């Protein structure tokens, strides 16, 4: 289940557009919340330079459309947040779903940066969307029913990934006794729901699910309807009374879809969960059991990764250094390409300003009452003089045609996109090797502690 929140961004007092965008993107990309940036991706931009790229599109929009909004009313960007039910999804899967959600929501027409946060009980995605379109001809259409449409789209994608959805957002009211019990953290139904959510992740089929529920300490009564009772509970609780998402059919379907999904997707390496820290944060026994199984799976994935790539532990550091060097080289090329794009855009902007204001400037040079004329046409005169100054500093004697610059700009964008694909791949591989080493170090430390303990005995 994922809950969606959507809002628009405006600049605050004494804040520039760049500062506004940079602040929100930097907050979302926080390495402490995103596994050192492993859970950060972007569409049609580089997460490292997204702010500048957002701004380039905004400048192009103003030149192409000749439209602009007062800063206090202008929607600079949009924030899309997608929050998942605790313990229902892995960080990598949440990131994958969030990217697909953001792409479909924007119809692939807007740049965005997506960051998946894992610092809370509920994993959640932060998506910063450029309000200006990729072709720089229009802004994002924030229609009235966007909230409902966003939630509907999120639910559709969650179903494809075998996750629960919000089928009835406004359920009938709870009885006072249930509300009071839930408030005191003693609701049998809520506790049972939480256990079912975790147990689904551990189960291969419905029979295995029932077996795992018994292992969680629940007594199971199987008749026309399946019921569960906790050790200290007086009465059994039927599955159907928990809601539409917890009926026998719904749970069986979730398990089936989850197995189908997990079998079709290549296992990725993920850092081990710090179980002791999670327990300090308030996670219960069900989560601890799930986390232990998760860590065992990640240990197997790490060993398989090293085996498939024919790498032993001694060569791992060497591989990390090589992949890091490769990543840095591509990153440097990408920055150089972005610099070229900015230079072309700057030249193009000044040529357009120069061409638009030349007639006014010629009149200004000829007219006798320059002071009053300048008051009336100050903006055009200043733009023209700045353009001339730019050409002189750049030693630009012969100005290229705007059409030629536009073609050059498009070519550079295409080259940048190819480089960014290489950049994303290199970053992924570098982080995979780094994560593999972190996991192996923890495994070796655990084995060393066991060995030392055995020797003491």
C-alpha positions as CSV (number, residue, x, y, z in Angstrom):
1,X,0.0,0.0,0.0
2,X,1.3,3.5,-0.9
3,X,-0.1,6.8,0.2
4,X,0.5,9.7,-2.2
5,X,1.0,13.4,-1.4
6,X,1.5,16.1,-4.0
7,X,2.4,19.8,-3.6
8,X,3.8,22.7,-5.6
9,X,6.9,24.7,-4.7
10,X,7.2,28.5,-4.5
11,X,10.2,30.6,-3.6
12,X,10.3,32.0,0.0
13,X,11.2,35.6,0.8
14,X,14.8,36.5,0.0
15,X,15.3,33.3,-1.8
16,X,16.3,32.8,-5.5
17,X,14.8,30.1,-7.8
18,X,18.1,28.3,-7.8
19,X,18.2,28.2,-4.0
20,X,14.7,26.9,-3.8
21,X,15.3,24.0,-6.2
22,X,18.7,23.2,-4.7
23,X,17.4,23.1,-1.1
24,X,14.6,20.6,-1.9
25,X,16.8,18.4,-4.1
26,X,19.6,18.3,-1.6
27,X,17.2,17.5,1.3
28,X,15.8,14.6,-0.7
29,X,19.2,13.3,-1.8
30,X,20.5,13.1,1.8
31,X,23.0,10.2,1.8
32,X,22.0,9.2,5.4
33,X,18.5,8.6,4.2
34,X,19.3,7.1,0.7
35,X,22.0,4.4,1.4
36,X,24.8,6.8,0.5
37,X,23.0,7.9,-2.7
38,X,22.3,4.3,-3.9
39,X,18.6,5.1,-3.8
40,X,18.8,8.3,-5.9
41,X,17.9,8.4,-9.6
42,X,16.8,11.0,-12.2
43,X,15.0,11.3,-15.5
44,X,16.5,13.4,-18.3
45,X,19.0,15.0,-16.0
46,X,21.9,14.2,-13.7
47,X,21.1,14.1,-9.9
48,X,24.4,16.0,-9.3
49,X,23.6,18.9,-11.6
50,X,19.7,18.7,-11.7
51,X,19.3,22.2,-10.3
52,X,21.3,23.8,-13.2
53,X,19.5,21.6,-15.7
54,X,16.1,22.6,-14.3
55,X,17.1,26.3,-14.6
56,X,18.3,25.8,-18.3
57,X,14.9,24.6,-19.2
58,X,13.2,27.5,-17.5
59,X,15.3,30.0,-19.3
60,X,14.6,28.2,-22.6
61,X,10.9,28.4,-21.8
62,X,11.0,32.1,-21.3
63,X,12.8,32.6,-24.6
64,X,10.6,30.3,-26.6
65,X,7.2,31.4,-25.2
66,X,8.1,35.0,-24.1
67,X,6.0,34.2,-21.0
68,X,6.9,34.6,-17.3
69,X,5.2,34.6,-14.0
70,X,5.8,36.9,-11.0
71,X,8.2,35.0,-8.7
72,X,5.8,34.8,-5.8
73,X,3.1,33.1,-8.0
74,X,5.4,30.9,-10.1
75,X,5.3,27.2,-9.5
76,X,9.0,26.5,-9.5
77,X,8.7,22.7,-9.2
78,X,6.4,20.0,-7.8
79,X,7.0,17.5,-5.0
80,X,5.5,14.1,-5.2
81,X,5.7,11.8,-2.2
82,X,4.9,8.1,-2.1
83,X,4.8,6.4,1.3
84,X,4.6,2.6,1.7
85,X,3.2,0.5,4.4
86,X,5.9,-0.5,7.0
87,X,7.7,-3.8,6.3
88,X,5.8,-4.4,3.0
89,X,8.5,-3.6,0.6
90,X,12.3,-3.4,0.1
91,X,14.1,-0.1,-0.5
92,X,15.1,-1.1,-4.0
93,X,11.6,-2.2,-5.0
94,X,10.2,1.0,-3.6
95,X,12.7,3.0,-5.7
96,X,11.8,1.1,-8.8
97,X,8.1,1.6,-8.3
98,X,8.6,5.3,-7.5
99,X,10.5,5.9,-10.7
100,X,7.8,4.2,-12.8
101,X,5.1,6.2,-10.9
102,X,6.9,9.5,-11.5
103,X,7.5,8.8,-15.2
104,X,3.9,7.8,-15.8
105,X,2.6,10.7,-13.7
106,X,4.6,13.2,-15.7
107,X,4.0,11.3,-19.0
108,X,7.7,11.5,-19.6
109,X,7.5,15.2,-20.3
110,X,9.3,16.6,-17.3
111,X,12.7,16.1,-15.6
112,X,12.6,14.7,-12.1
113,X,14.9,13.5,-9.4
114,X,13.7,10.6,-7.2
115,X,15.2,9.7,-3.8
116,X,14.0,6.8,-1.6
117,X,14.2,7.4,2.1
118,X,14.7,4.5,4.5
119,X,15.2,6.5,7.8
120,X,11.6,6.0,9.0
121,X,9.4,3.0,9.7
122,X,7.7,3.5,6.4
123,X,9.9,3.6,3.3
124,X,9.0,6.6,1.1
125,X,9.9,8.3,-2.2
126,X,10.6,12.0,-2.6
127,X,10.2,13.1,-6.3
128,X,11.2,16.7,-7.3
129,X,9.6,17.5,-10.7
130,X,10.6,20.4,-12.9
131,X,7.5,22.4,-13.6
132,X,8.9,23.2,-17.1
133,X,8.5,20.6,-19.8
134,X,11.5,19.0,-21.6
135,X,10.7,20.7,-24.8
136,X,10.5,24.0,-23.0
137,X,7.1,24.9,-24.5
138,X,4.7,24.5,-21.5
139,X,4.4,24.0,-17.8
140,X,3.1,21.1,-15.8
141,X,-0.7,20.9,-15.9
142,X,-1.7,20.8,-12.2
143,X,-5.4,20.1,-12.8
144,X,-8.0,20.0,-10.0
145,X,-8.3,16.3,-9.6
146,X,-4.5,15.6,-9.6
147,X,-4.6,14.1,-6.1
148,X,-7.1,11.5,-6.9
149,X,-5.5,10.7,-10.2
150,X,-2.0,10.4,-8.6
151,X,-3.4,8.0,-5.9
152,X,-5.2,6.0,-8.6
153,X,-2.0,5.6,-10.7
154,X,0.0,4.7,-7.6
155,X,-2.6,2.0,-6.7
156,X,-2.5,0.6,-10.2
157,X,1.3,0.2,-10.2
158,X,1.3,-1.2,-6.6
159,X,-1.1,-3.9,-7.8
160,X,1.3,-4.8,-10.6
161,X,3.9,-5.4,-7.9
162,X,1.6,-7.4,-5.7
163,X,1.4,-4.8,-3.0
164,X,-1.8,-3.9,-1.1
165,X,-3.8,-0.8,-2.1
166,X,-6.2,1.6,-0.4
167,X,-9.5,0.2,-1.6
168,X,-11.8,2.2,0.8
169,X,-10.0,5.3,2.1
170,X,-13.0,6.2,4.3
171,X,-13.9,3.1,6.3
172,X,-16.8,3.0,8.7
173,X,-15.9,4.3,12.2
174,X,-14.2,2.1,14.7
175,X,-16.0,1.0,17.9
176,X,-14.8,3.0,20.9
177,X,-13.3,-0.1,22.6
178,X,-11.2,-0.9,19.5
179,X,-10.1,2.8,19.2
180,X,-9.0,2.8,22.8
181,X,-7.2,-0.5,22.5
182,X,-5.4,0.7,19.3
183,X,-4.4,3.9,21.1
184,X,-2.8,1.9,23.9
185,X,-1.1,-0.3,21.4
186,X,-3.1,-3.4,22.4
187,X,-5.4,-3.9,19.4
188,X,-5.5,-7.6,18.5
189,X,-6.7,-6.8,15.0
190,X,-3.9,-4.3,14.4
191,X,-1.3,-6.6,15.8
192,X,-2.7,-9.5,13.6
193,X,-2.6,-7.3,10.5
194,X,1.0,-6.3,11.1
195,X,2.0,-10.0,11.6
196,X,0.2,-11.0,8.4
197,X,1.9,-8.3,6.4
198,X,5.4,-9.5,7.5
199,X,4.5,-13.2,7.2
200,X,3.3,-12.7,3.6
201,X,6.8,-11.6,2.7
202,X,8.2,-14.9,4.2
203,X,5.8,-17.3,2.5
204,X,6.0,-19.3,-0.7
205,X,2.3,-20.2,-0.8
206,X,-0.9,-20.0,1.3
207,X,-0.2,-23.3,3.2
208,X,3.3,-22.1,4.0
209,X,1.7,-18.8,5.2
210,X,-0.5,-20.7,7.7
211,X,2.5,-22.7,8.9
212,X,4.5,-19.4,9.3
213,X,1.6,-17.8,11.3
214,X,1.8,-20.7,13.7
215,X,5.5,-20.1,14.1
216,X,4.7,-16.5,14.9
217,X,2.8,-17.8,18.0
218,X,-0.8,-17.7,16.6
219,X,-3.3,-20.5,17.1
220,X,-5.0,-21.2,13.8
221,X,-8.6,-22.5,13.4
222,X,-9.4,-23.8,9.9
223,X,-13.0,-24.4,8.9
224,X,-15.3,-22.5,6.5
225,X,-13.3,-19.4,7.6
226,X,-9.8,-19.2,8.8
227,X,-9.3,-17.5,12.2
228,X,-6.3,-16.6,14.4
229,X,-5.8,-16.2,18.1
230,X,-2.7,-14.8,19.9
231,X,-1.4,-16.5,23.0
232,X,-3.0,-13.9,25.4
233,X,-6.2,-13.4,23.3
234,X,-9.6,-14.8,24.5
235,X,-11.4,-15.0,21.2
236,X,-10.4,-16.0,17.6
237,X,-10.2,-13.3,14.9
238,X,-11.5,-14.2,11.5
239,X,-9.5,-13.0,8.5
240,X,-12.5,-11.5,6.8
241,X,-13.1,-9.1,9.7
242,X,-9.7,-7.5,9.1
243,X,-10.8,-5.9,5.9
244,X,-10.8,-6.7,2.1
245,X,-7.0,-6.7,2.0
246,X,-6.8,-9.6,4.5
247,X,-9.3,-12.1,3.3
248,X,-8.0,-15.6,2.4
249,X,-8.3,-14.9,-1.3
250,X,-6.6,-11.5,-1.0
251,X,-3.6,-12.9,1.0
252,X,-3.2,-15.9,-1.3
253,X,-3.2,-13.6,-4.3
254,X,-0.6,-11.4,-2.7
255,X,1.7,-14.3,-2.1
256,X,1.2,-15.7,-5.6
257,X,1.9,-12.3,-7.3
258,X,4.9,-11.7,-5.0
259,X,6.4,-15.0,-5.9
260,X,5.9,-14.4,-9.6
261,X,7.4,-10.9,-9.3
262,X,10.4,-12.0,-7.3
263,X,11.2,-15.0,-9.6
264,X,11.2,-12.7,-12.7
265,X,13.6,-10.1,-11.3
266,X,17.3,-10.6,-10.9
267,X,18.4,-10.4,-7.3
268,X,20.3,-7.2,-6.4
269,X,22.8,-6.7,-3.6
270,X,21.6,-4.7,-0.7
271,X,23.3,-3.7,2.5
272,X,22.5,-5.8,5.6
273,X,19.9,-4.4,8.0
274,X,21.2,-3.4,11.3
275,X,18.8,-5.4,13.4
276,X,20.0,-4.2,16.8
277,X,19.5,-0.6,15.8
278,X,16.0,-1.4,14.4
279,X,15.1,-3.0,17.7
280,X,16.3,0.1,19.5
281,X,14.0,2.1,17.2
282,X,11.0,0.1,18.3
283,X,10.8,-2.7,15.8
284,X,9.1,-5.9,17.1
285,X,9.8,-9.6,17.0
286,X,8.0,-10.1,13.6
287,X,10.2,-7.5,12.0
288,X,13.3,-9.0,13.6
289,X,12.5,-12.4,12.2
290,X,11.9,-10.9,8.7
291,X,15.1,-8.9,8.9
292,X,17.2,-12.0,9.8
293,X,15.8,-13.8,6.7
294,X,16.4,-10.7,4.6
295,X,20.1,-10.6,5.8
296,X,20.5,-14.3,5.0
297,X,19.2,-13.7,1.5
298,X,21.5,-10.7,1.0
299,X,24.5,-12.8,2.2
300,X,23.6,-15.4,-0.5
301,X,23.1,-12.6,-3.1
302,X,26.6,-11.2,-2.2
303,X,28.3,-14.6,-2.5
304,X,26.5,-15.3,-5.8
305,X,27.5,-11.8,-7.1
306,X,31.2,-12.5,-6.4
307,X,31.0,-16.0,-7.8
308,X,29.3,-14.9,-11.1
309,X,31.9,-12.2,-11.5
310,X,34.7,-14.6,-10.6
311,X,36.0,-12.3,-7.8
312,X,37.5,-13.4,-4.5
313,X,37.6,-11.2,-1.4
314,X,41.3,-10.2,-2.0
315,X,40.5,-8.8,-5.4
316,X,37.4,-6.9,-4.2
317,X,39.2,-3.8,-3.1
318,X,41.0,-3.7,-6.5
319,X,37.7,-3.9,-8.3
320,X,36.2,-1.1,-6.2
321,X,39.2,1.1,-7.1
322,X,38.8,0.3,-10.8
323,X,35.0,0.9,-10.9
324,X,35.4,4.1,-8.9
325,X,38.1,5.4,-11.3
326,X,35.8,4.5,-14.2
327,X,32.8,6.3,-12.6
328,X,34.9,9.4,-11.9
329,X,36.1,9.6,-15.5
330,X,32.6,9.4,-16.9
331,X,31.4,11.9,-14.3
332,X,34.1,14.3,-15.4
333,X,33.1,13.9,-19.1
334,X,29.5,14.5,-18.2
335,X,30.4,17.7,-16.3
336,X,32.4,18.9,-19.4
337,X,29.4,18.2,-21.6
338,X,27.1,20.1,-19.3
339,X,29.6,23.0,-19.4
340,X,29.4,23.0,-23.2
341,X,25.6,23.0,-23.1
342,X,25.6,26.0,-20.7
343,X,28.0,27.9,-23.0
344,X,25.9,27.3,-26.1
345,X,22.8,28.3,-24.2
346,X,24.4,31.5,-23.0
347,X,25.5,32.4,-26.5
348,X,22.1,31.6,-27.9
349,X,20.4,33.7,-25.2
350,X,22.6,36.7,-25.8
351,X,22.1,36.5,-29.6
352,X,18.3,36.5,-29.1
353,X,18.5,39.4,-26.7
354,X,20.8,41.3,-29.1
355,X,18.5,40.7,-32.1
356,X,15.3,41.6,-30.2
357,X,16.7,44.9,-28.9
358,X,18.9,46.2,-31.7
359,X,16.2,48.5,-33.2
360,X,15.5,50.1,-29.8
361,X,19.2,50.5,-29.2
362,X,19.7,52.2,-32.6
363,X,16.9,54.6,-31.8
364,X,18.6,55.3,-28.4
365,X,21.9,56.1,-30.1
366,X,20.2,58.6,-32.5
367,X,17.8,60.3,-30.2
368,X,18.7,63.5,-28.4
369,X,16.7,63.1,-25.2
370,X,18.5,59.9,-24.1
371,X,17.6,60.2,-20.5
372,X,13.8,59.9,-21.0
373,X,14.1,57.4,-23.8
374,X,16.2,55.2,-21.5
375,X,13.6,55.4,-18.7
376,X,11.0,54.1,-21.1
377,X,13.1,51.4,-22.7
378,X,15.6,50.7,-19.9
379,X,15.2,46.9,-19.9
380,X,15.8,46.5,-23.6
381,X,18.8,48.9,-23.6
382,X,20.4,47.1,-20.6
383,X,19.9,43.7,-22.3
384,X,21.5,44.9,-25.5
385,X,24.5,46.4,-23.8
386,X,25.0,43.2,-21.7
387,X,24.8,41.1,-24.9
388,X,27.4,43.3,-26.6
389,X,29.7,43.1,-23.6
390,X,29.3,39.3,-23.6
391,X,30.4,39.1,-27.3
392,X,33.4,41.3,-26.7
393,X,34.6,39.2,-23.7
394,X,34.1,36.0,-25.6
395,X,35.9,37.5,-28.7
396,X,32.8,36.5,-30.7
397,X,33.3,38.5,-33.9
398,X,31.0,36.5,-36.2
399,X,27.7,35.5,-34.6
400,X,26.3,32.1,-35.5
401,X,22.7,31.7,-36.5
402,X,20.2,30.8,-33.7
403,X,19.0,27.8,-35.8
404,X,22.6,26.4,-35.9
405,X,23.0,26.9,-32.2
406,X,19.7,25.2,-31.6
407,X,20.9,22.2,-33.6
408,X,24.2,22.2,-31.7
409,X,22.3,22.4,-28.4
410,X,20.1,19.4,-29.4
411,X,23.2,17.4,-30.4
412,X,24.9,18.1,-27.1
413,X,21.8,17.1,-25.2
414,X,21.8,13.7,-27.1
415,X,25.5,13.2,-26.3
416,X,24.9,14.1,-22.7
417,X,22.0,11.6,-22.5
418,X,24.3,8.8,-23.8
419,X,27.0,9.8,-21.3
420,X,24.4,9.8,-18.5
421,X,23.4,6.2,-19.3
422,X,27.1,5.3,-19.0
423,X,27.3,7.3,-15.8
424,X,24.2,5.6,-14.2
425,X,25.6,2.1,-15.1
426,X,29.1,2.9,-13.8
427,X,27.6,4.3,-10.6
428,X,25.4,1.2,-10.1
429,X,28.4,-1.1,-10.6
430,X,30.6,0.9,-8.3
431,X,28.0,0.8,-5.5
432,X,27.4,-2.9,-6.1
433,X,31.0,-3.7,-5.4
434,X,31.2,-1.3,-2.5
435,X,28.0,-3.0,-1.0
436,X,29.5,-6.4,-1.6
437,X,32.6,-5.6,0.3
438,X,30.6,-4.0,3.2
439,X,28.5,-7.2,3.5
440,X,31.6,-9.5,3.3
441,X,33.4,-7.4,5.9
442,X,30.3,-7.8,8.3
443,X,30.2,-11.6,7.5
444,X,33.9,-12.0,8.3
445,X,33.5,-9.9,11.5
446,X,30.6,-12.1,12.6
447,X,32.7,-15.3,11.9
448,X,35.6,-13.8,13.8
449,X,33.5,-13.0,16.9
450,X,32.1,-16.6,16.8
451,X,35.6,-18.0,16.6
452,X,36.8,-15.9,19.5
453,X,33.8,-16.9,21.6
454,X,34.3,-20.6,20.8
455,X,38.0,-20.3,21.9
456,X,37.0,-18.7,25.2
457,X,34.8,-21.7,25.9
